[in-house]
Amino acid sequence: MLLRAYWNILRRRWWLPLGLFLLTLLFSLASSRPWQPRPPSYVLGMSFSVGVRPQALADQYTYDGYYTALASEYLIDDFSEIVKGSEFAAAVSRRLADQGIQVAPGTIQGSTQTGTLHRILQVTVHGSDPERLPVIADAVIATLTEDADVFMPRLLADQGAVYLIHRGQVAAVGPGLRERLDLPLRLILALIAGIGLAFLLEYLDDRIYTAAQLEEMGLPVLGEIPKK
């Protein structure tokens, strides 16, 4: 009985979820313009390890090796944030400028992503130019491996270093899962919101539509005039 009542409500208020669905569809299509070709995007990944040499103490056992390994793990987390910072991007930009390549620090910072996996620092560079992307990646590698002590001088000046352990190739990147699901999720949420508004409007509406509503109020129904 309740399902039939819900269905009758949706039949009376069908225009609300449908209208919200269509408005969301039109707005999404106007903003995203899926019919226009997207510029190609490329990615190049690199992996680094960070090492700190333990102090050499002759004829004496210490736990320095353990703490050195622990410090290296912390350094990887620190460098994950350093590479995303503006100072590192500016250093990479200056290195590229020395080669006659002008890339703004903001562009480098916006196209660089970092992460850590099993005590390995992973750096990924994104861009739309597959020929310039390896040049930027090489500048990132050189800045990390040659100038790491500039960003952490107390730990890396004398006994630490950053090592490149993997440099990937340029690969094309298609649309991500979030981009592919963006429009369907918007439409589903709009439809759910429209149905919710339809039930809310029905709750606030005090008009009588059916004889069953009068019977629920305890009023006798003497007759019913058909719509047609």
C-alpha positions as CSV (number, residue, x, y, z in Angstrom):
1,M,0.0,0.0,0.0
2,L,2.8,2.4,0.9
3,L,4.6,1.6,-2.4
4,R,1.4,2.5,-4.3
5,A,1.2,5.8,-2.3
6,Y,4.8,6.6,-3.1
7,W,4.2,5.9,-6.8
8,N,1.2,8.2,-6.8
9,I,3.3,11.0,-5.3
10,L,5.9,10.5,-8.0
11,R,3.2,10.6,-10.7
12,R,2.0,13.9,-9.4
13,R,5.4,15.4,-8.9
14,W,7.2,13.8,-11.8
15,W,8.2,17.2,-13.2
16,L,10.4,18.0,-10.2
17,P,13.0,15.1,-10.4
18,L,12.8,15.3,-14.2
19,G,13.4,19.0,-14.3
20,L,16.3,18.8,-11.9
21,F,17.8,16.0,-13.9
22,L,17.6,17.9,-17.1
23,L,19.0,21.1,-15.6
24,T,21.9,19.2,-14.2
25,L,22.5,17.5,-17.5
26,L,22.4,20.8,-19.4
27,F,24.7,22.6,-16.9
28,S,27.2,19.7,-16.9
29,L,27.3,19.5,-20.7
30,A,27.7,23.3,-21.0
31,S,30.6,23.4,-18.5
32,S,32.5,20.2,-19.5
33,R,31.8,20.3,-23.3
34,P,32.5,16.6,-23.8
35,W,32.1,16.9,-27.6
36,Q,35.3,19.0,-27.8
37,P,38.5,17.0,-28.1
38,R,40.7,17.2,-25.0
39,P,44.3,18.1,-25.2
40,P,46.6,15.1,-24.8
41,S,48.2,14.5,-21.4
42,Y,51.5,12.7,-20.7
43,V,53.2,11.5,-17.6
44,L,56.7,10.4,-16.6
45,G,57.5,8.7,-13.3
46,M,60.7,8.5,-11.3
47,S,61.8,6.7,-8.1
48,F,64.4,7.8,-5.6
49,S,66.0,6.5,-2.5
50,V,67.4,8.6,0.3
51,G,70.4,7.4,2.2
52,V,72.3,8.6,5.3
53,R,75.7,7.1,6.0
54,P,76.2,6.0,9.6
55,Q,79.1,7.4,11.6
56,A,82.2,5.2,11.5
57,L,83.4,4.3,15.0
58,A,86.3,1.9,15.1
59,D,86.1,-1.0,17.6
60,Q,82.8,0.1,18.9
61,Y,79.3,-1.2,18.3
62,T,76.5,1.3,18.1
63,Y,72.9,1.4,17.1
64,D,73.7,4.1,14.5
65,G,72.8,1.8,11.6
66,Y,69.3,1.3,12.9
67,Y,68.8,5.0,13.5
68,T,70.3,5.8,10.1
69,A,67.7,3.6,8.4
70,L,65.0,5.2,10.4
71,A,66.3,8.6,9.5
72,S,66.3,7.7,5.9
73,E,62.6,6.7,6.1
74,Y,61.7,10.1,7.7
75,L,63.8,11.9,5.0
76,I,61.7,10.2,2.3
77,D,58.5,11.6,3.8
78,D,60.1,15.0,4.1
79,F,61.3,15.1,0.5
80,S,57.8,14.1,-0.6
81,E,56.7,17.5,0.7
82,I,59.8,19.4,-0.4
83,V,59.4,18.3,-4.0
84,K,55.9,19.7,-4.0
85,G,57.0,23.1,-2.6
86,S,57.7,26.3,-4.4
87,E,61.4,26.5,-3.5
88,F,62.1,23.2,-5.2
89,A,60.1,24.2,-8.3
90,A,62.1,27.5,-8.4
91,A,65.3,25.5,-8.3
92,V,64.2,23.3,-11.2
93,S,63.1,26.3,-13.1
94,R,66.5,27.9,-12.7
95,R,68.2,24.8,-13.8
96,L,66.1,24.7,-16.9
97,A,66.7,28.4,-17.6
98,D,70.5,27.7,-17.6
99,Q,69.7,25.3,-20.5
100,G,67.8,28.0,-22.3
101,I,64.4,26.5,-21.5
102,Q,61.9,28.7,-19.8
103,V,59.4,27.0,-17.6
104,A,57.7,29.0,-14.8
105,P,58.0,27.6,-11.2
106,G,54.3,27.6,-10.9
107,T,54.0,25.3,-13.9
108,I,56.5,22.9,-12.5
109,Q,54.9,22.9,-9.1
110,G,51.4,22.3,-10.5
111,S,52.6,19.4,-12.8
112,T,54.6,17.5,-10.1
113,Q,53.1,14.9,-7.8
114,T,54.9,12.9,-5.2
115,G,54.2,9.8,-3.1
116,T,56.0,7.1,-1.1
117,L,56.0,3.4,-1.4
118,H,58.1,0.9,0.6
119,R,60.5,3.7,1.7
120,I,60.9,4.8,-1.9
121,L,60.2,8.4,-3.0
122,Q,58.1,8.5,-6.2
123,V,57.9,11.6,-8.3
124,T,55.6,12.0,-11.3
125,V,55.7,14.8,-13.8
126,H,52.6,15.6,-15.9
127,G,52.5,17.7,-19.1
128,S,51.0,18.2,-22.5
129,D,54.3,18.3,-24.4
130,P,55.9,14.8,-24.7
131,E,59.2,16.3,-25.9
132,R,59.6,18.8,-23.1
133,L,58.5,16.4,-20.4
134,P,61.8,14.4,-20.3
135,V,63.8,17.6,-20.1
136,I,61.8,18.7,-17.0
137,A,62.2,15.3,-15.5
138,D,65.9,15.4,-16.0
139,A,66.0,18.8,-14.3
140,V,64.0,17.3,-11.4
141,I,66.5,14.4,-11.2
142,A,69.5,16.6,-11.2
143,T,68.1,19.0,-8.6
144,L,67.3,16.1,-6.2
145,T,70.5,14.1,-6.7
146,E,72.9,17.1,-6.8
147,D,71.3,19.8,-4.7
148,A,69.4,17.8,-2.0
149,D,71.6,19.2,0.7
150,V,70.3,22.7,-0.2
151,F,66.9,21.8,1.1
152,M,68.0,19.9,4.2
153,P,71.6,21.0,4.9
154,R,71.8,19.8,8.5
155,L,71.2,16.1,7.5
156,L,72.5,15.8,4.0
157,A,75.4,18.2,3.8
158,D,78.1,15.6,4.8
159,Q,76.6,12.2,5.1
160,G,73.4,12.0,3.0
161,A,72.4,11.7,-0.6
162,V,69.5,11.1,-2.9
163,Y,69.8,8.3,-5.5
164,L,67.8,7.8,-8.7
165,I,66.7,4.1,-8.9
166,H,64.2,4.3,-11.7
167,R,63.3,6.7,-14.5
168,G,60.3,5.8,-16.6
169,Q,59.3,6.7,-20.1
170,V,56.8,9.2,-21.3
171,A,53.4,7.6,-21.4
172,A,50.0,9.0,-22.6
173,V,47.3,9.4,-19.9
174,G,43.7,8.9,-20.7
175,P,40.7,10.4,-18.7
176,G,40.7,9.2,-15.1
177,L,38.0,7.3,-13.4
178,R,36.8,10.4,-11.6
179,E,36.4,12.3,-14.9
180,R,34.5,9.4,-16.5
181,L,32.1,9.0,-13.6
182,D,31.6,12.7,-13.0
183,L,28.5,13.2,-15.2
184,P,26.7,9.9,-14.3
185,L,27.2,10.7,-10.6
186,R,25.9,14.2,-11.0
187,L,22.8,13.0,-12.8
188,I,22.1,10.3,-10.2
189,L,22.5,12.8,-7.3
190,A,20.2,15.2,-9.2
191,L,17.6,12.5,-9.6
192,I,17.8,11.5,-5.9
193,A,17.5,15.2,-4.9
194,G,14.5,15.7,-7.2
195,I,12.7,12.7,-5.7
196,G,13.5,14.0,-2.2
197,L,12.1,17.4,-3.1
198,A,9.0,15.8,-4.5
199,F,8.3,14.0,-1.3
200,L,9.0,17.2,0.7
201,L,6.6,19.2,-1.4
202,E,4.0,16.5,-1.0
203,Y,4.4,16.6,2.7
204,L,4.0,20.4,2.8
205,D,1.0,20.4,0.4
206,D,-2.3,20.4,2.4
207,R,-4.5,19.8,-0.6
208,I,-6.7,16.7,-1.0
209,Y,-6.0,14.6,-4.1
210,T,-7.7,11.2,-3.4
211,A,-10.6,9.8,-1.4
212,A,-8.2,7.7,0.6
213,Q,-6.8,10.9,2.1
214,L,-10.2,11.8,3.4
215,E,-10.8,8.4,4.8
216,E,-7.4,8.6,6.6
217,M,-8.7,11.8,8.2
218,G,-11.9,10.0,9.4
219,L,-14.2,11.8,7.0
220,P,-16.9,9.9,5.1
221,V,-16.7,9.8,1.3
222,L,-20.1,10.1,-0.3
223,G,-18.9,10.1,-3.9
224,E,-16.0,10.8,-6.2
225,I,-16.1,12.8,-9.4
226,P,-13.9,11.2,-12.0
227,K,-11.3,13.3,-13.8
228,K,-12.8,12.4,-17.2
